[in-house]
Amino acid sequence: MPKEHRGDTAAIPSVGAVFIEYSAVNEIEDVPDVSADWYRAITDLAASAPPWVQAAAPLATQAILLVFGALLAAACWRARRGALGPALLAPVATGLAYVASEVLKAFLREDRPCRVVPRISRTLAECPEYGDWSLPSNHATIAAAAAVALSVAWRRLVGVVVLLALVEGFSRVFVGVHYPHDVVVGALLGGFVAGVVMGVGGGLVPVVRWARGFWGPRRPQTPGRSPG
């Protein structure tokens, strides 16, 4: 009689074991390992940077947003005699992107990496308090939204504002307060919201022009000469 073949059942994992193993794949719950690894690598880079870089980085990550604010104001001032519609929409788009980011933060409730990632170097910036959630990055959202909006309202600034947005996003990881995926999600969110607002709001430009013409100063009429 042929011998009965018995499979090695011990080598076949149960459904429960597979689920447990899958759920434990990531070192930190709901955080991709690749993002945590990149966070460690970038914060290690920051820890080994020259002292002047370490001192400047926390200031620069805040100052870039001030630069964006100044550029938004300058765009409105510059456009007061021209295409005012896109310039007025730019700060609106940026503000709406920030609101969307705050709403998403409250829903996702991801803790800061400086609080939960083990084996990291000392961060350059102070870790925000618990409840100041990490995903998405507000700074990256605002920077990306302002960059997209300014690219529409002031096209000569495209290269400058895109570079500023990239530096802002990197700096948030460099100073230790965000994962890389926080920055990516924030940039995508900000760019998307600003793109929609600037696109939809473009249809309001004729209305703004009409309002400017209606409420703007009118030239005094030159009195006609009386017949002699």
C-alpha positions in Angstrom: 0.0 0.0 0.0 1.3 3.5 -0.7 2.4 5.4 2.3 0.0 8.2 3.4 1.6 11.6 2.8 1.2 13.9 5.7 2.0 17.6 5.2 4.0 19.5 7.8 1.1 21.3 9.4 3.4 23.0 11.9 4.9 25.0 9.0 1.5 26.4 7.9 0.7 29.4 10.0 -2.9 29.8 11.3 -5.0 32.7 10.2 -4.7 34.3 13.6 -0.9 34.1 13.5 -0.8 35.8 10.1 -3.1 38.6 11.4 -1.0 39.1 14.5 2.3 39.1 12.4 0.8 41.5 9.9 -0.4 43.9 12.6 3.0 43.9 14.1 4.9 44.6 10.9 5.3 48.3 11.7 7.5 49.2 14.6 5.1 52.1 15.5 1.4 51.6 15.1 -0.1 53.3 12.0 3.4 54.6 11.0 5.2 53.1 8.0 8.6 51.8 9.0 10.2 53.5 6.1 9.0 56.9 7.4 10.3 56.1 10.9 13.6 55.0 9.4 14.0 58.2 7.4 13.0 60.2 10.4 15.9 58.6 12.4 18.3 59.2 9.5 17.4 62.9 9.1 17.4 63.6 12.8 20.8 61.9 13.1 22.0 64.2 10.3 20.7 67.2 12.2 22.5 66.0 15.4 25.8 65.9 13.5 25.4 69.2 11.7 27.5 72.2 12.6 26.4 74.2 15.6 25.3 77.2 13.5 23.1 75.0 11.4 21.5 73.5 14.5 20.9 77.0 15.9 19.5 78.4 12.6 17.2 75.5 11.7 14.5 76.0 14.3 14.4 79.7 13.4 14.3 79.1 9.7 11.5 76.6 9.8 9.3 79.4 11.3 10.7 82.3 9.3 9.9 80.6 6.0 6.2 80.9 6.8 6.7 84.6 7.5 8.3 85.0 4.1 5.3 83.4 2.5 3.0 85.8 4.4 5.1 88.7 3.1 4.9 87.4 -0.4 1.1 87.0 -0.2 0.8 90.6 1.0 3.2 91.8 -1.7 1.2 90.0 -4.4 -2.0 91.8 -3.3 -0.2 95.2 -3.3 1.4 94.5 -6.7 -1.9 93.5 -8.2 -4.0 96.5 -6.9 -3.9 98.1 -10.4 -4.0 94.8 -12.3 -5.3 91.2 -11.9 -6.4 91.6 -8.3 -8.6 88.5 -8.3 -5.9 85.8 -8.1 -3.9 87.9 -5.6 -6.9 88.2 -3.2 -7.6 84.5 -3.6 -4.1 83.4 -2.7 -4.3 84.1 1.1 -7.9 82.7 1.1 -6.6 79.4 -0.4 -3.8 79.3 2.1 -6.1 79.8 5.0 -8.6 77.2 3.8 -5.7 74.7 3.4 -4.7 75.3 7.0 -8.2 74.7 8.2 -8.4 71.5 6.3 -5.1 70.4 7.9 -6.4 71.1 11.4 -9.5 69.1 10.7 -7.5 66.2 9.4 -5.2 66.3 12.4 -8.1 66.1 14.8 -9.4 63.1 13.0 -6.1 61.1 12.6 -4.6 62.0 16.0 -1.1 60.8 15.2 1.4 61.4 18.0 4.6 63.3 17.3 7.7 61.2 16.3 9.9 63.0 18.9 7.6 61.4 21.5 7.3 57.8 20.3 10.2 56.9 18.0 12.8 55.0 20.0 16.6 55.3 19.5 16.6 58.9 18.1 19.1 61.7 18.6 18.2 64.8 20.5 15.9 66.9 18.3 16.7 70.5 17.4 13.2 71.8 18.2 11.3 71.2 21.4 8.8 68.4 21.0 5.2 69.8 21.0 2.9 68.9 23.8 0.6 65.8 23.6 -2.5 66.7 21.6 -0.6 68.8 19.1 -0.9 66.1 16.5 1.6 65.3 13.8 -0.3 64.2 10.7 -0.4 66.2 8.5 2.2 68.9 9.0 0.6 72.3 9.2 3.8 74.0 8.1 4.1 71.9 5.0 0.4 72.4 4.2 0.6 76.2 4.5 3.9 76.3 2.5 2.5 74.1 -0.3 -0.8 76.0 -0.5 1.0 79.4 -0.6 3.4 78.2 -3.2 0.6 77.0 -5.5 -1.5 80.1 -4.9 1.5 82.4 -5.5 2.4 80.5 -8.7 -1.0 81.5 -10.1 -1.1 85.0 -8.8 2.6 85.9 -9.4 4.1 83.6 -12.0 7.6 85.0 -11.9 7.9 83.6 -8.3 7.3 79.9 -9.2 10.9 78.8 -8.8 11.3 80.7 -5.5 8.1 79.6 -3.8 8.5 76.0 -4.8 12.1 75.9 -3.4 10.8 77.6 -0.2 8.1 75.0 0.2 10.5 72.1 -0.3 12.9 73.6 2.3 10.1 74.1 4.7 8.9 70.5 4.4 12.4 69.1 4.9 13.1 71.4 7.8 10.1 70.0 9.8 11.7 66.6 9.8 15.2 68.0 10.3 14.3 69.8 13.5 12.6 66.6 14.7 8.9 67.4 15.0 7.4 65.5 12.0 7.7 62.2 10.1 8.5 62.5 6.4 5.0 61.2 5.6 3.5 64.0 7.6 5.2 66.4 5.3 4.2 64.6 2.1 0.6 64.4 3.1 0.6 68.1 4.2 2.1 69.2 0.9 -0.4 67.2 -1.1 -3.3 68.5 0.9 -2.1 72.2 0.7 -1.4 71.9 -3.0 -4.8 70.3 -3.7 -6.9 72.8 -1.7 -5.0 75.8 -3.1 -5.3 74.4 -6.7 -9.1 73.9 -6.3 -9.6 77.4 -4.7 -7.5 79.2 -7.3 -9.2 77.3 -10.1 -12.8 77.7 -9.0 -12.1 81.3 -7.8 -10.8 82.2 -11.3 -14.4 82.4 -12.4 -14.9 85.3 -9.9 -12.3 87.5 -11.5 -14.8 89.2 -13.9 -17.0 90.0 -10.8 -14.0 91.5 -9.0 -13.2 93.6 -12.0 -16.8 94.8 -12.2 -16.8 95.7 -8.5 -13.5 97.6 -8.9 -15.0 99.6 -11.8 -18.2 100.3 -10.0 -16.7 101.3 -6.6 -13.4 102.7 -7.9 -12.7 106.4 -8.2 -14.3 108.0 -11.2 -12.6 110.7 -13.2 -14.3 114.1 -13.1 -16.1 115.0 -16.3 -14.6 117.9 -18.1 -17.3 120.6 -18.4 -18.2 121.5 -21.9 -17.9 124.9 -23.3 -20.9 127.0 -23.5 -22.0 128.1 -27.0 -20.8 131.6 -27.9 
